[in-house]
Amino acid sequence: MSEVLAHPFDPIVYSDTETLILGSFPSIQSFEKNFYYAHPRNQFWKLLEAVTTYPVNNRDQKLWLLKESKFGLWDMVKACSRDNSLDSSLEQEEVNDLDSFLEGHPTIRKLAFTGKKAEALFKTHFSHLEIETVYLPSPSPAYAKMSFNEKVSKYKEALGYKA
């Protein structure tokens, strides 16, 4: 069993955030780069760029995209152990306190999950919350069942952008 790792960075949220995008837990590369979805093959930022048409060439542009789009970013898992970056390797998960977080951010009206693991953790621990939820296909390079363009279409629909 590997050591328990604490989530390495804070949520990204603004005073007017309306949609909180929730992943499971940062990849090893995200840990190293201290930022969400930092693996170069992860499609998350390119998907948001395609949905919003805002550029994502650097951290500042990514933060600007989130602010302008009223998106926030966080993860469901506060701490866990794992052997690699795959969601299937996460063990001993301790979930974040989503109840308190949403109470402190009343403008958030929708939760969007970037994968089945994040969605499953929500259903297990927070199904009592009355908030709109949507599923976003995993942006991970390991999820190859859907083409990039199919993912863009699903993201646009789920995040309320015209297809």
Helices and strands as residue ranges (DSSP letters): E 4-6, E 19-23, H 28-33, H 44-52, H 59-69, E 71-75, E 77-81, G 87-89, E 91-95, H 98-104, E 110-114, H 116-126, E 132-136, H 148-159
